[in-house]
Amino acid sequence: MNIPQLISKIDGIIWGGPLMVFLVGTGLYLTVRTGFVQGRGFVHALKALGGRFDSDEDPGEVSHFGALATALSATIGTGNIVGVAAAIIAGGPGAVFWMWVTAAVGMATKFASCTLAVRFRRVDENGEIHGGPMHFIELGLGPRFKWLAWLFAFFTVTASFGIGNMFQANNVAAATNSLVYGMEAASSGTVNAVVGAVCAALVAAVILGGIKRIAKFAGTVVPFMCAFYVIVGVAILVKFADRIPAGIGTILYHAFHAPESVAGGLLGGVIRSGVARGLFSNEAGLGSAPIAHAAARTDEPIREGLVALLEPFIDTLVICSITALVIVCTGAYEMGFEKGKLTSAAFDLAFPGAGRAVAVATIFFAFSTLVSWSYYGDRAVDYLFGKKAVVPYRLVYVGFVFLGSVIKLGWVIDFCDAMNGLMAIPNLIALIALSPLVVSMLNDYMARMRAEGTL
């Protein structure tokens, strides 16, 4: 077995059943411990997102909306397009149901982790925020667990160059080639190089300005890119409105009855595919989003946690569901398309030429992920090596954007994907250990908001 094969096997083991059970199980545990915070806090979260509680006097660098937009720009990516298609190809339509389950319990995981990120963040003498799992692991669990915080930060830096950077840049290049030459054409080295250079320049222009510029970029681009994709997807669903009930029925039926074509049956095929792709889509439990939410301008950690729980709802329960229903209702999933082409083919079946909209959406989704993951990486670098290492990290990050556009990724992505999965372990350990604190803070906050009549 050569090194690439070994890395691929290790990646498969890390993203195997135990980690998925740990991720979903933690979400379910936190759902119960918080009294189903997904329901209790949903309306209040919308109020906070709308700016009702914003104050320039509160500590932090960006608004609730800016923090959510930054985190969403990192999670809304190729997983919403290619990932959904991959789940349906590997696990059949029933995999979509298990994506929904993952998102539902993941809302509680996002709530808890982002609450803790604000609770244990540090504001330096320049007003710059330092927060995320590495900080609440060390400060919440105590100095003796600093090694666990260090591991999380190391895994985050490594993952940022692969899943957050080169993989996304590669998808931007591929989507651009599809727009220029069509889906069936081979990639052009010239196009890849041009795309890499342009992407690198644009990413540099945004990320060298830090979280405030990233949040401003995300706050502008995320609503636009979501609206663009949702409008096209909804237009297709309106055209096939008579098929939606049957499509949902197909998803629900196959969620508990594996099609004969699905290898691994119900547990190893349908459920595993849905859970794995759901987690890839919304990143609930991996620990990346708390880094962005730690920068929110608020003096109420619970309030930011409630805003954060909207992420899996928007990312998976809305956007991924639109992709899935288009694929199922058009019947594209039965036609043998590859995962990279299934979503585009489904859109084309509804409206000839609409597949180009998927390519455009892929470019926007992937580019926004490139920008936001740079912030995750530079906060982790700051934790590991101090402020002096942040600018060099950003410059290297920009270089990897170009690299990801022009090379075949292969085992490099498998390695970084493994690091992405390993991020979850320190984060989940801390979430379970600190869950009594989260519940106590939640109950106190809810009581105060109820007394004020703002709940």
N, C-alpha and C positions, 0 to 999 in steps of 0.2 A: 504494500500500500504506500503510495507516494504522499508527499506533504499536502497537496491540495485535497486528495481524497480523505486524508486523516482529518483535516480541518472541516471538511463538509460533514463527515460523520460526527465529529464533536458538536458541530452546530445543530445537527439533527437530535443529538442526545439532550443538549441544553434546552432546545425548544420542544422537548418531548412531553409526555403525559404528566410527569411530576410537577414541572414548572407551571403548566396550564392549570392543573388542579390547585396549586398554591395561589396563583393569581386569582382565579375565579372564586376559590374557597375564601380567600381573604376579603374579596368584595362582598360575598354573601355574609360573612361574619360581621363585617362593618355595617352592612345593611341592617342586620338584626340589632346590633349593639346601638346604632343611632336611631332606632325606631323608624326605619324606612325614611331616611332623610331625603331621599329622591322625591318623595311626595310632600313631606312636611315643609321642605324649603324651596320648592320649585318656583312658586309665585314670587316669593320674597327675593329669590335670585334674579328674576326678571326685573324687579324694581331696582335692585342694586346695579344691574347691568345698564339700565336706562339712565343712571346717574343721579338717582334720587338721594343717595347718601354721600355723594362725592363732596370732598372738601379739600381745598388747596392747602389747608393747615395741617392735614394729616401727613404722617411720614410715608415716604415712598417716592417712586420716580414716575409712575404711569398710572392712568385711571384704571378702574375695574374693567372697562371695555378694552383699553389698550393691552392689559395683561391677558385677557381672554383671547383677543385677536392674535396676539403673539403666540400663545399656546396653540390656538386653532390652526394658525398658519404652519405650525410644525406637524400637526397631526393630520390635517386635511391634505392628503397627498395622493400618491399613486395607489395607496391601499384602498382608496375609495373608488378607484376605477379598475385597475388591474387586479387588486387584491380580492375584490368581490367576485370578479370573473374566475380567479384562481380557486376560490372557495367553492363556487358552483361546479366547476369542472372536476375538482377533486372529490367533493362530497355530495354533489347533487344539489337541487334547490333547497333541500332541508337544512343545508349548512347555514343558510341565511337566518333561520330561526335561532340558531345557536350563536350567531353574531349578535342578534338582538339581546339574548340572555346575557352575553358577555358585557354589552354596553349598559344594560340595566343595573347590574351589580357593580360595574366599573364606575358608575356615577358616585357611589359611596366611597370607593377607593380614591377617586380624584378629590372628593370633598375632604377626606381625612388628610391626605398628603399635602394638599395646598393650604389647608388650615394650619398644619404644623409648620409649613414653610414660612408663613407670615409670623407665627408665634415665636419661632426661634431664629428669625433673620437678624442680621447685624447691619447697622447703618454706620459707615465710617465717617471720618471728619469732613469728607467732601460731599456727604449726602448720598454716596453710592451704596446700593443695596448688595448684600452678600447673603444669599439664601438658597435653599434647596435641601434635598435629603441629606447631603453630606453634613450640613449644619445641624439639622434637627436630630440626626443620628448621634453626633458628638455631644451636642448640648442637652438633648433630651434623654439619651441613654447614659451619658456620662463619659468622661475622658478615656476610660478603659476600653470604650468601643470606638475610639478614634480610628483604629485600623479598619473597621467596617466602613466608616465614612470615607477613608482614603480609597478603599476598594471601589466604592460607588463612583467616586470622582474619577478614578483611573478608567473604569469601564465607560464612563460617559465621554471622556476625551477621545478614547479609541473609537467608540461607536460614532461619534460626531463626524469623523473623517470618512466613514463608510456609508452607513444607512442615512445619515443626515446630509452627506455631501456628495461623494462620488456616485452613489446609486441614483440620487436625484438629478445630478448633472447629466448622467448617462440617459435618463429618461427624457430630459429636456431635448437632448440631441436626437434621440430616437423619434420623438414626437415631431420635431422640426423636419426631420427627413421625410416623415409621413406626409406632412403638409406640402413639402416641396416636390417629392417624387411619387407619392402614393404609398399605400400600406404594403404593397407587395415588393417594392423596390429595396435593394440592398442599401445600407448606409453609405453615405459619401464621406470620405475622409476630410475633404475640404469643408463640407457643411459642419462636420463635428468640430473641426478646429475653430471655425468662425463662431459657432455657438459657444464653445468653451471660452474663447477670448471675451466675447460679449457678456456672457454670464459672470465670468470672473470679475470683469470691470464693474458690472452692476452690483454684484454682491459686495465688493469692496466699498463702493460708494455708500451702501446702506450700513454695513456692519461696523465700519471704522468709526461711526458716530455713536456706537453704544446702544443701550436698551431704549433710550428715548427715540432715536431715529428708527430703530427696528420696530418699536410699537407704533410709531406714526405710519411707517410703511405698511405694517400689517393691518392697522385700522382702516387704511384706504383700500388695500388690495383684497383682503379677506372677504368683506361684504360683496365686493364686485364679483370676485371669482365664484363665490358660492351662489350668488344670484344668477350669474350666467349659466352655470351648470344646472341649477335647479329649474330654471325657466325652460331650458331645452328639454330636460328630462320630464318635467310635468307636461309639457306640450305633447310629448310622445304618449304619456300615460292617459292624457285626455283623449287622444286618438284611439287608444285601445282600452277605453274605460270599461267596456263591456267584458273585457278579459281579466280585469283586476281581481274581482272576487274569486275566479277560478285560479288565478295566479297565486293569491294568498293561500287558497286551499291547497294548492300543490306544495307550497313551501311548508305549511303546517303538517301535511300528510307525510312528506318525506323526512321531516324532522324526527319522526319516530319509526319510519319504515325506510330502510336503506334501499335505494335502487340496486338492481343486480349488477349494474355497471360500476358501482362504487367499490373500489378495493378497500378492504378493512371493515366493511359492514357499517353498522350504526355507530358504535363507539370509536372504532379506529379510523373511520372514514368521514361520516357525516358530522358527528359531534366535534371530532378533532379538527377538521378543516374549518368549521364555523368558528370555534373558539380561537384557534390560532390566528385566523385572518381578522377576527374581531379585535383581538389584542393588538395586532399589527396596525390596524386602522386607528384605534383611539388611544393606544399606548397607556391605558389605565393600569396602574400598578408598576409601570417601569420606572417612574420617578423623574421623568424629564419635565413634564408640565409644571411641577411645583417650583422649578427654578425660575420660570417666567412669572408665575403668580406671586412669588416672594417680593417682586418689585412693585406690587400694586400700592397705590396711595390710599391707605386705610389704617385705622387704629383698631379695627375689629377683625381678627383672624378668621372667625367663623363666617363673616360676611364674604370674604374672598373665597373661602372654601365652598360656599353655596354657589357663587358665580362659576367656580371651576366645574361643578357637577353638571353644568350645561354642556360641557365639551363632548362627552360621549353621546349625549342626546342629539346634538347638532351633527356631529361627525358620522356616527353610525346609524342612529335611529332615523335620521332624516336623509342625509346624503347617500350613505351606502344603500339604504332601502330603495331610493329612487333608482340607483344603478341596478340593483337586484330585480326590481319589478319590471324595468325595461327589458332586461335580459330574459326573464321568464315569460312576460306577456307577449313579447315578439316571437317567442319560440326559438330564439337564437341558440340557447343552451343545448338544443337537441341536434344542432347542425354540424358539430364536430370542429368548431373553430378553436384555435389555440388561445390560451389565456390572455396573451398580449393583444389579440385582435378581437376577442369576443365582444367586449363592450362597444367598440367602434362598429363592429358588424351589426350589433343589435340596433344601434342608433340609425345606421344606414338602412336597415330593413324597414324602419318606420318612416324616415324621410331620407331619400337618396341624397348623399352629400353631408348628412348630419354627423357622420363619423369624424369629419374634420373638427366639429365642435369638441369632440372628445380629445383630439390632439391638442387643441388650444387650451382646454381645461387642464390637461396633463402638464403643459408648459407652466401655466400659472400655479397649479398646485405644487409641482415639484420645485419651482423657483422659490416660492414662499417658504417651503420646508428648508431649503438651503439657507435662507436668511436666518430663520429662527433657531435652527440647530447650532448655528455659530455662537449664539448667546449661551446656549446650554454648555457648549464646550469651553467657552472662555470663562464662565463662572467656575467650572470644575478646575480649569488651569489655575485660576486665581486662588482657589482653595489649596491646591497642591503646591504651587510654586510662588505665589504672591503676585501682586499687581504688575511687577516688572515683566512677567511672562505673557501678559494678556495680548499686547500689541503684536509681538512675534507670533503668537498662536494665530491671531487673525490673519496675518500675512501668509502663513503657511496654509491656513484654511482656504484662502483665496486661490493659492497655487493648486490645491487639490481639486478645486472646482474645474479648472482647465483639464487636469489629468483625468478626471472622471468622464469627461466628454469624449476623450480621444482614445482611451484604451479599453480592452476587454477586461471586465472586472473579475469574473471567475471566483477563485478562492479568496480574494481580498474581501469581497462582500460577505462571503460565508464567515470569515473571521470576525468582521465588524458586526455582523448579525449576531454572532455568539456573544460578543461583548454587550450588545444591546439587551439580550436576554438576561445576562448576568447582572445587569443594573438592577433588575427587579428584586433579587434576593436580599441585599441589604435594606432596600426600601421597604419591602413587605415585613421583614423582621421588626423594623422600627415601628411600622404602622400598628402591628398587633400589640407590641409592648406598650405603645403610647396611646392605645385606643381608650383607656379609662380617662385620660386627660382630655381627649377630643370630646368624649361624651359629656363630661362635666362642663366643658366650655360651651358646648352646643345647648345644653339644658339652661345654663345661665343666660346665654344670648337670647334664646327663644323666650324666656320669661321676661326679660327686659323689653324686648321688642313687642311682646304681647301687651305689657303694661303701657307702652307708649302708643299702642294702636297702629303700629307699622308692619305687623307681621302679615 
